[in-house]
């Protein structure tokens, strides 16, 4: 991944100097080229919990395509309790962490709205139940309008397993988790000033007071935890690649691979690195500028992929390849669901509310769902989503 950290840093310093001439500027030559930070020769970067949850998610979405799994097994993978043998990886079984507790659980969006958080968690449980109760029993039955089962892509392509409305529950679950877990925790929890500056975090960071028995300050660690939800399974997390998980990192790679958005991966990585550097330099205004860059760009990833799958689903449907259409639209369903976890920079609000998202999904699922939806509806939905961002429908393709 090519870095342009010095250029980003220079632009940020220009912004800061215009807003506060009395604020001393950090030394540009000290900004690391990789996400590498140490104290007394020891790395201060830590995000084990985020890596654990990503790996749990990987096993869970694989389990959604295993008809030998029952609802107890899948739910246990979602709500894992420490020591339970829910995963093939013994380290995951030993962990006291789980996916469920961090789904729709950000400080800024859900600490005062537990009702909505519980409704969202119930959606995820409902998709697990739907896969087991509706789809697994008819694994070898051909799907039709109003009838769950399998449907194959044209030309002997991939076989997809759908509910009575053509929705793949596994895709709805996995793509919605990108929003409800990774995006929400990054944008609305760990990069939030309410979390970063909580309690004595600022004073302790200013004084270099680390967490008990740890080499990092609380503020440093919170920023790293945000980083971990994007890069936590990277082979080299200090200089991460793309496509190294099935969640947000994968789709950052997909968007980066589109010439219209080339460079977005560097923008996000550089903002994470510069924001972390700003914390070590005790420059919280510079830190918050980077947090807003990350909010904008990760929100764009969600929207770009929502538009992409709506458009590709429409094209496949028009060509008569319903297997491919249903797969694309199922992925689109999940990315649309994830829009409610995005965040407009400088605000405490998503680009799309829960009510707006539910309206889109109700439209997609009306009647016999994907069997009934028409091209004009998909096109209008894609256009509305793109209109709130700085890209066009054509660019998303």
HUHU-V817369 format. One line per field, one symbol per residue. ss: DSSP state (H for helix, E for strand, - for the rest). Layout:
ss: ???
This chain:
ss: ----HHHHHHHHHHHHHHH--------HHH-------EE--EE----HHHHHHHHHHHHHHHH-------HHHHHHHH-----------HHHHH-----HHH----HHHH---HHHHHHHHHHHHHHHHHHHHHHHHH---E-E--E-EEEE------EEEE------HHHHHHHHHHHHHHHHHHHHHH--HHHH----HHHHHHH----------HHHHHHHHHHHHHH-----HHH--------HHHHHHHHH--HHH--HHHHHHHHHHHHHHHHH---HHHHHHHHHHHHHHHHHHHHHHHHHHHHHHHHHHH---HHHHHHHHHHHHHHHHHHHH------------HHHHHHHHHHHH---HHH---HHHHHHHHHHHHH-----HHHH-
